[in-house]
Amino acid sequence: MSVQYPQGRATVGEKPGNEPEEARLQNASRQIVQDAVLRAVRQVSREGRGQERARGGVQRGVGDVTKKQEKK
């Protein structure tokens, strides 16, 4: 018994007309990943802004005078 594939199809196990479904699944997967990455970037950005606000909005560098140092 021999298996015959539709002309132009060399991959075993694929059904004719499967390309649109495969493309749709790939696009959906790509969109899910892009959305997840975008959400993660936004969350990290929000957390960074929150930490900056907690520090008073200005990062202190070497040589900056703090209020404790001013009192001395």
C-alpha positions, 0 to 999 in steps of 0.5 A: 500500500502506498501513500499519495500526497497532493501535488506540491506537498512533501511533508508527511502528516499535513492535511491539504488546506492546512496552511491558513490554519497554521498561519493563523496559529503562528500569528496568534502565537506571535501576538500573544508573545508580543502582548506579554512582552509589552505588558512586562515592559510596562510593568517594569517601567511602572515599578521603576517610576514608583521606586523613583518617587519613593526616593524623592524623584531624584537619584543621589549620586556620589558627592550629593549632600543628604539632610543628615550630612547637612545637620552635622 
